[in-house]
Amino acid sequence: MEKININKRLKTISAYLLDSKKMLDIGCDHALLGVYACLNNQNINVIASDIREKPLIKARENIIKYHLEKRIKIKKADGLEAMEENVDTVVISGMGTLNILKILENINNYPSVSNIVLSPNNDFVLLRAKVQELGFQIIKEEIVKDNNKYYLIILFNKGKEKTDNFFGKLDLSNTINIDYFRYLYFKNKQIINQINNDYHKKELLIKQNDMIRKKVDLK
Ligand SMILES: C[S@@+](CC[C@H](N)C(=O)[O-])C[C@H]1O[C@@H](n2cnc3c(N)ncnc32)[C@H](O)[C@@H]1O
């Protein structure tokens, strides 16, 4: 069988799916995450869903290529419309936080879902805050650097433990996580110097950089 070519971010997400039995991948695009997850976990079945028809053509090709037709079901659906009985894990990766939050709005209508794995494109702070408000707690998270970009991968399960929205559960002794906060610090600094009239935003970024300076060695 042809070796699967999958990026570091999706590979890392798949490691969060080793105990899952039924996973819904919302916005699956090419369905490579589902394929990789099936190849690495013999007990998992997958629903690969996307709101657009076009990516699902590629998804179907990939599923056939790896002979996973019996384990991966394709669905054209908007967000949680693709939900089925016994789904224990929902994955949403490669979307903006606002889109992710809109999709998750009614997640509590589906009590079988105990795990949510998210990899947002932006606004990690808002994502942590809002998903915790939905009654999910952060179990683990990490930053992945792929193609010179930083990605967050975060696992939630049901629960009420509250974690800081800014640092989350990122391990600040891990080099990549430290690199990410250094990068954010200098990016914030650049923006702060350019802001002329949005004082609210300026204040927020200054506050973020104060927090980073207290915890991360910037030299
Ligand atoms: C950038 S791709 C990410 C693909 C893959 N999940 C990844 O992480 O590489 C985002 C995909 O989400 C799909 N999408 C966006 N909004 C959606 C929604 N509300 N429901 C289902 N799919 C959605 C898009 O059509 C697109 O294929």
The ligand as an SDF file (V2000), in Angstrom:
LIG
                    3D

 27 29  0  0  0  0  0  0  0  0999 V2000
   -8.8870   24.4320    5.5970 C   0  0  0  0  0  0  0  0  0  0  0  0
   -9.8690   23.0260    5.4900 S   0  0  0  0  0  0  0  0  0  0  0  0
   -9.1830   22.0340    6.7740 C   0  0  0  0  0  0  0  0  0  0  0  0
   -9.1050   20.6020    6.3910 C   0  0  0  0  0  0  0  0  0  0  0  0
   -8.6180   19.6240    7.4510 C   0  0  0  0  0  0  0  0  0  0  0  0
   -9.5790   19.5370    8.5300 N   0  0  0  0  0  0  0  0  0  0  0  0
   -7.2630   20.0390    7.9710 C   0  0  0  0  0  0  0  0  0  0  0  0
   -7.1490   20.3730    9.1460 O   0  0  0  0  0  0  0  0  0  0  0  0
   -6.2900   20.0100    7.1890 O   0  0  0  0  0  0  0  0  0  0  0  0
  -11.4410   23.4870    6.1610 C   0  0  0  0  0  0  0  0  0  0  0  0
  -12.5630   22.6110    5.6400 C   0  0  0  0  0  0  0  0  0  0  0  0
  -13.7140   22.8410    6.4540 O   0  0  0  0  0  0  0  0  0  0  0  0
  -14.8710   22.8520    5.6380 C   0  0  0  0  0  0  0  0  0  0  0  0
  -15.9310   23.5470    6.3930 N   0  0  0  0  0  0  0  0  0  0  0  0
  -16.0050   24.8700    6.6860 C   0  0  0  0  0  0  0  0  0  0  0  0
  -17.1260   25.1230    7.4120 N   0  0  0  0  0  0  0  0  0  0  0  0
  -17.7550   23.9320    7.5950 C   0  0  0  0  0  0  0  0  0  0  0  0
  -18.9450   23.5390    8.2640 C   0  0  0  0  0  0  0  0  0  0  0  0
  -19.7270   24.4300    8.8850 N   0  0  0  0  0  0  0  0  0  0  0  0
  -19.2930   22.2240    8.2690 N   0  0  0  0  0  0  0  0  0  0  0  0
  -18.5240   21.3200    7.6190 C   0  0  0  0  0  0  0  0  0  0  0  0
  -17.3920   21.6290    6.9670 N   0  0  0  0  0  0  0  0  0  0  0  0
  -16.9980   22.9140    6.9570 C   0  0  0  0  0  0  0  0  0  0  0  0
  -14.3940   23.5080    4.3480 C   0  0  0  0  0  0  0  0  0  0  0  0
  -15.2160   23.1800    3.2610 O   0  0  0  0  0  0  0  0  0  0  0  0
  -12.9590   22.9540    4.2190 C   0  0  0  0  0  0  0  0  0  0  0  0
  -12.9010   21.7840    3.4200 O   0  0  0  0  0  0  0  0  0  0  0  0
  1  2  1  0
  2  3  1  0
  2 10  1  0
  3  4  1  0
  4  5  1  0
  5  6  1  0
  5  7  1  0
  7  8  2  0
  7  9  1  0
 10 11  1  0
 11 12  1  0
 11 26  1  0
 12 13  1  0
 13 14  1  0
 13 24  1  0
 14 15  1  0
 14 23  1  0
 15 16  2  0
 16 17  1  0
 17 18  1  0
 17 23  2  0
 18 19  1  0
 18 20  2  0
 20 21  1  0
 21 22  2  0
 22 23  1  0
 24 25  1  0
 24 26  1  0
 26 27  1  0
M  CHG  2   2   1   9  -1
M  END
$$$$
